[in-house]
Amino acid sequence: MIVQLTDTTTHDISEKLDQMHEERGETTSGRVLTLLITCSPLDLDESVHVASAASREHPCRIIALVKGSVEAAESRLDAEIRTGTDAGAGEVIILKPVGELTGHLDTLVIPLMVPDTPAVAWWPTTPPTNPSKDPIGAMASSRLTDASRTPDPQRTFERLRKYATPDDVDLSWTRLTVWRAMLASLLDQPPHVPITSAQVSGEPGNLSVWMLAAWLHERLGVPVSIEWDSAATAVRGVKMFRADGELSFDRPCEDQAIVSVPGEQPQRVSVPLRTLVECMSEELRRLNPDEVYVQVINSNFDFAETFVED
């Protein structure tokens, strides 16, 4: 069900939401969090779709903020409420403020948040310079960004690194969960011959490529190089060199990888590209500081020099 509210207030929105719950025999007791989305009109549909799909695993109230013109002649708030099949396992509230209201997003959101549950802030594309100091970000216990989806991913992520806190995570890192698990499993196999160096290959300028290289550098304490592959659309592969040969994890296509270990026959494993819904579901599942991510983005693995070739 979708209900449109024109020139409304947060009080009216809350009352209408309660009425809809009563009519459907629902309560908010099953909501585990409030997901706050700040996006542009162009990103709204996709962002709500992703959030609604992720909410099927984590029932939540989704509040999407779409800022209108700051210079509008008069302040006004339009809203939309979605429930049932239009909202995943929760409800979606879309707020569209214009005029002076665009400068008070936090006051619009607070009355609509699910009480006594954590809040997660997500910027699907361009994030604020300092998410933890942003009015919406300051209310959240976890903040999600996606620098890879901005017009200038490297510059955006460099700003995010500067102001990062333990509660901030960029989804460029979340896309590496399967890669990190596979590589850790590969390194656990005997014989445990020391790794002397490593190489990561992938799409030119891809932030996940840099993060994976930085993670290996931190974990192995060895030199790690990056090889840009113009034919790749994400991380392409990893090579780890040791005295008895080369360990490699190569993904020549988007859904399969070839694992090669010295003295053994290469094996094919399924490693599909992670969807945005999968990444969001993972982050909503954790909701606690990612210590490894903090170490990686603050590592001495040079960021600026890495992208000189881009």
Secondary structure, 3 states (H helix, E strand, C coil): CEEEECCCCHHHHHHHHHHHHHHHCCCCCCCCEEEEEEECHHHHHHHHHHHHHHCCCCCEEEEEEECCCCCCCCCEEEEEEECHHHCCCCEEEEEEEEHHHHHCHHHHHHHHCCCCCCEEEECCCCCCCCHHHCCCHHHCCEEEECHHHCCCHHHHHHHHHHHCCCCEEEHHHHCCHHHHHHHHHHHHCCCCCCEEEEEEEECCCCHHHHHHHHHHHHHHCCCEEEEECCCCCCEEEEEEEECCEEEEEECCCCCEEEEECCCCCCEEEECCCCCHHHHHHHHHHHCCCCHHHHHHHCCCCCCCHHHHHC
